[in-house]
Amino acid sequence: MEFSEMMERATRVRKRYAEFETEKYGARWTNEELALGFVGDVGDLVKLVMAVNGRRGIENAREKLEHELADCLWSVLVLADAHAIDLERAFARTMAELEKRLNAHD
């Protein structure tokens, strides 16, 4: 799947969630609430990484880790969209900066 397809799919799913939230809670989540949800997902991710590396006992940890990584990626894509960030461009620029910094140490 291309990055643009991932972005489109993530935003499409977010729109469906926004409809659900409005129906159930009377309003869609704010950008701050989306970020807080992401923080919760990162906490789950950490526990699963620990389990996969033998530091916690969680059944089907590897499967759950796959899911949580994808869930975290979805959150990042949705947050980027919500803040009008061109994440593909930002990623390329950030990687170039990191590589330049690393090359300076060679």
N, C-alpha and C positions, 0 to 999 in steps of 0.2 A: 504494500500500500504506500502510495506517495504521501509526502508530508501534507500537501494541500487536501488530499482526501481524508487524512486523519483529522485535520482541522475542521473540515466540513462535517464530518460524522460527529465529532465531539460537540460542535455547536448545535447540530440537529438534536442530539440526545439532550443537551442542556435545555433547549427550548421545550422539549417534552416534559422534562423535570419541572421547569418553570410553570407550565400549565398545571401539573399535578400539585405543586406547592400552593398555587393560587386557589385551586379547588379545595384542597385540604386545610390550608392555614390562612387563606384570605389574602396572601401576598407571596410573591416569589422571593427567594433568598436574595439578600443584598450581596454586593461584591465582598464585603467584610465577612458575611456568613459563609460564603463560598470558600474564602481563605481559611476560616476557622474549621470548616469541614475538611479541608486539605490537611491541616495540622493534625486532626484526628487520624486521617489516613496514614500520615507519616508515622505516627505513633504505632499504628498497627503494623506498618512496614518494618519498623525497627524490631518489634517482637518477632516477626516472621524471619527476618535475617538472622536473629539470634537463634531461633529454633533450627533453621537450616544448617547453622554452624555448630549445633550441638549444645547450645547454652540455655535452651528452653525446651519444654516438652509440649509441642503442638502437633496434633495429628494432621497428616497431609500437608505439612508445612510448605513443601516445595510448590505444590499446586496452589495453595493459598497465597504464596509469595508472588507467583505469576499474576494472579488476579489483582493483588494489591499494587504491584508495580504498574499494571495497566490502569488501575483506578487512579493512582497518583499522576500518571501521565495525562489522563483525562482532565483531572483537576488543573494541572498546569496549562493545558491547552485552553480550557474554559476561562481561566483567569487571564491569560494573555488576550483572548478575544474580548473579554469584558473590559479590559483596559486599553484596547486598540493597540496592542503590541504585535509587531510583525515578528513572531517568535522564530521563524526560520531565518530571517535576516539577523536577528539578535544573537541566535545561536552561532551562526557562521562568524559573526564579528567577535563574539566572546571566545570562541575556539582559536581564532587567529591571534587574539591578544594573549591567550594562555600559551600558545605555541611560541610566540615571539619572546615571551618572558622565559620560557624553558630553554629556548635556543640561546638566550643571553648567558645562561649558566653553563653551556657546553664549552 
